[in-house]
Amino acid sequence: MRVFNFAAGPSTLPVPVLEITQKELLDYQGTGMSITEMSHRGKPFMAVNDEANALLRELMNIPEDYSVLFVQGGASQQFAAVPLNLLQKGKADYILTGNFAQKAYEEGLKYGDMAVAASSKDAKYTFIPDVNDMKFRDNIDYVHMTYNNTIFGSRFTELPKTDATLVTDMSSNILSEVVDVKKFGLIYAGAQKNIAPAGVTIVIVKKDLLGKASPICPTMLNYAIQDKNDSLYNTPPCFSIYVAMLVFRWLKELGGVPAMQKINEEKAKILYDFIDNSSFYKNNVNKKDRSLMNVPFVSPSEELDAKFIKEAAANGLVSLKGHRIVGGMRASIYNAMPIEGVKKLVEFMKKFEMENK
């Protein structure tokens, strides 16, 4: 029996996608072999690669003057790839709203003059700084933001106001809500939260930013080389790209990102409304800045938190332990988490509260 998996990543995948994967694992499309066994330069996989690219473009309404890359190394590798590809003047500003934003900034410091334009670190990342108060330096190459904060459960609801290239890590909210790609010069996202198994990372980059990489940029991190080779410079993470393609098909059948956003808003409202009307549970994030994808919460004590996590797992609600930095609980309710799972979680939360007041 499948459980409701609230893990922050690797996370739950749509059951219809898993069923297709299971069916095709031994014999993909009559080839007599698995997608994991075939050449990445053969026609069957190249068709998968092309369809995944085309579907993502359709789902996100990506303009023709942007390239879509499927690369490796996770979003964490993009922390280095971004400055290595984009720094021309040697300067960039970073907005620190969580652990991964901090790591991106620290990695960037190795390659140029990086400054913190805004931060909510002193408040334990419980809010997003007001974009109207953000001051960026003149003559910078880019502004880096982390759109959704997986660990702390916050997200941007307005974009920073800058004439510089806007770069965003969208790992934990890509395809969960409508985003205007044209507002960004570069978007990157690890797939293991909302798209596919760990292995592939999505990079969406404006074409006029290509071909400007630092001389010390490794070949594998050079966006222009990946683009020239259709993300097939070397053996790509074939299985992850294949599952991503199936997830993109699934999303399209649901009605695309606008339909998915409505479902996600409904799921989040069910959970946040219950927490806000409870005297037992608490979410510390500024309400305006709350994430649709990651919902951290605590009970009155660490002992009750531990008891909650154990009993929830026994009831088929798994991976609810909060990140070690924050503690408590965290429910990651990505695209593949059905409303039924959120409702079952709330039912358990009610029962646990009644039994432990």
C-alpha positions, 0 to 999 in steps of 0.5 A: 500500500502506498503512503502519502509521502511529504518529503521535501526531495526526493519527493512523491511522483504522480502515480500515473507516471509511475505506472507508465514507468513500471510498464515500460521499464523492461521494454520501452516503446518496442525497443526490447530494452529499458530506457536506462540501457539505450544509447543517449544518441539513439533515435528513441532517447533523442525523441524523449529528449526533444519531447521533454524540451518541447513540453516544458516550453509549452507548459511554461510558455518559454519564448524562442529566444530562451534555451532549455537545457537538461544538465547534471549536478543538481541546483547546487552545481548551478551555484557555481555555473551561474557566476562562471557563465554570467559574470562580465563585470565581476559583480552580482547581488544576492537576496538571502531568504533561506539556506540555499540562497545563502549557499548560492551566495557563498559559492558566488563569492569564489568567483566575483564581487558578490554583495547581499542586497537584502536578507531575512537571516536575522529573523530566521528567514521567516519572511521575504524582504520587501522588494520595494526596499531592496537596493541593488548596486550599479553596474552588476551582472545579475541579481540572484533570488531563490523563488521558494524556500524549501526549508523555511517555507517562504516564497516570493509573491513579487519580483525584485525591481532591477534592470540587471539580469534576474536569476532564480533558483526555482527548484521547489516551485517550478511548474507549481504556479504561473511564472512569466519567464520573460522576467528572468534572464536565467531560471534553474531547478533541480528536478527531484522536488516537482518533476522527476527523480534526482539526476537532471537539472533544468536550466532556462537561459536567455540566448543572449547570455550564452557564449560569455563564460569565464575562461576557467568555466569547466566545459560541463558547466558551460551553457553555450556548449550544452546548448550547442549539443542539445544537452547531449554533450556527454551521457545525460541522466536519461532516466530522469529526463524520461520521467520528466517527460512523462510528468510534463505530459501528465501536467498538460493533461491536467490543464497545464500550470494554471490548473495546477496552481489552482489545485496547489492553492487549494491544498495550501489553504486547507493546511494553513487554515487548519494551522491558523485556527489551531491553538496547538500548531504554529507556522512562523512564516509571515502570512503574505510570504508563505510557500504553496509547496513547503509548510513547516509547523510545530507543536507545543514541544519538541517531545510532541513533535517527535511523537507526532512524526512517529504516529503520523508515519504509522498512519501512512503519513511519512517524511514529515520531520522538519529540516534539522535547521528548523526542527518541528514538522514540514509538509511538502505538498508538491504537484504530485501530492493529491488533495486527499493526502492533505486532507488526511494529514489535517484529519490526523493533526486534529486527532493528535491535537485532541489526544495531546492537549 
